Amino acid sequence: MGMNSTFFRLMAGLIGVLGLFVTIMMAREGLKADLLLGVLFVLFFLLYAVLGEYKLRWLLMLLGAKNLSSKRSGRGNFRQ
């Protein structure tokens, strides 16, 4: 796990926790229409922070999402 991956996972965790507080405040104010979107926001960022990009992509593929990643994304191991 590189430094870049750790940084992005840490940032996702911080955004997820901040989103959790915002979602709790929305629930207290009675904004039920925005509550589902807030919960999905928090769930995505906290799952990214815990699982990382590749495990989250694998989990989404299990749920039926298509893998649209390109083989030439510019990232990865270039040794052959």
C-alpha positions as CSV (number, residue, x, y, z in Angstrom):
1,M,0.0,0.0,0.0
2,G,1.6,3.2,-1.1
3,M,1.5,6.6,0.5
4,N,-0.9,7.9,-2.1
5,S,-3.5,5.2,-1.4
6,T,-3.2,5.8,2.4
7,F,-3.7,9.5,1.9
8,F,-6.8,9.0,-0.2
9,R,-8.3,6.5,2.2
10,L,-7.6,8.8,5.2
11,M,-9.3,11.7,3.3
12,A,-12.3,9.5,2.5
13,G,-12.6,8.6,6.1
14,L,-12.5,12.2,7.2
15,I,-15.1,13.2,4.6
16,G,-17.3,10.2,5.6
17,V,-17.2,11.2,9.3
18,L,-18.0,14.8,8.4
19,G,-20.9,13.6,6.2
20,L,-22.1,11.5,9.1
21,F,-22.4,14.6,11.3
22,V,-24.2,16.5,8.6
23,T,-26.6,13.5,8.1
24,I,-27.3,13.4,11.8
25,M,-28.0,17.1,11.8
26,M,-30.4,16.7,8.8
27,A,-32.2,13.9,10.7
28,R,-32.6,16.2,13.7
29,E,-34.0,19.0,11.6
30,G,-36.5,16.7,10.0
31,L,-35.1,16.9,6.4
32,K,-36.3,13.4,5.5
33,A,-36.0,14.0,1.7
34,D,-32.2,14.6,2.0
35,L,-31.6,11.9,4.5
36,L,-31.3,9.0,2.1
37,L,-28.8,10.9,0.0
38,G,-26.8,11.7,3.1
39,V,-26.7,8.1,4.2
40,L,-25.5,6.9,0.8
41,F,-22.8,9.6,0.8
42,V,-21.6,8.5,4.2
43,L,-21.8,4.8,3.3
44,F,-19.7,5.3,0.1
45,F,-16.9,7.3,1.7
46,L,-16.6,5.2,4.8
47,L,-16.6,2.0,2.7
48,Y,-13.8,3.5,0.5
49,A,-11.9,4.4,3.6
50,V,-12.2,0.9,5.1
51,L,-11.9,-1.3,2.0
52,G,-9.8,0.8,-0.4
53,E,-10.4,1.3,-4.2
54,Y,-9.9,-2.2,-5.5
55,K,-11.9,-4.1,-2.8
56,L,-14.7,-1.5,-3.2
57,R,-14.7,-2.0,-7.0
58,W,-14.8,-5.8,-6.4
59,L,-17.8,-5.4,-4.0
60,L,-19.6,-3.2,-6.5
61,M,-19.1,-5.8,-9.3
62,L,-20.6,-8.4,-7.0
63,L,-23.6,-6.2,-6.7
64,G,-24.0,-6.0,-10.4
65,A,-22.0,-2.9,-11.4
66,K,-20.0,-3.1,-14.7
67,N,-16.2,-2.8,-14.6
68,L,-15.6,0.3,-16.8
69,S,-11.9,0.7,-15.9
70,S,-9.5,1.0,-18.7
71,K,-6.4,-1.2,-19.0
72,R,-4.4,1.9,-19.9
73,S,-5.3,4.0,-16.9
74,G,-1.7,5.1,-16.3
75,R,-1.5,3.5,-12.9
76,G,-0.1,0.2,-11.8
77,N,2.9,-2.1,-12.1
78,F,4.6,-1.6,-15.5
79,R,7.3,-4.3,-15.0
80,Q,6.7,-7.4,-17.2
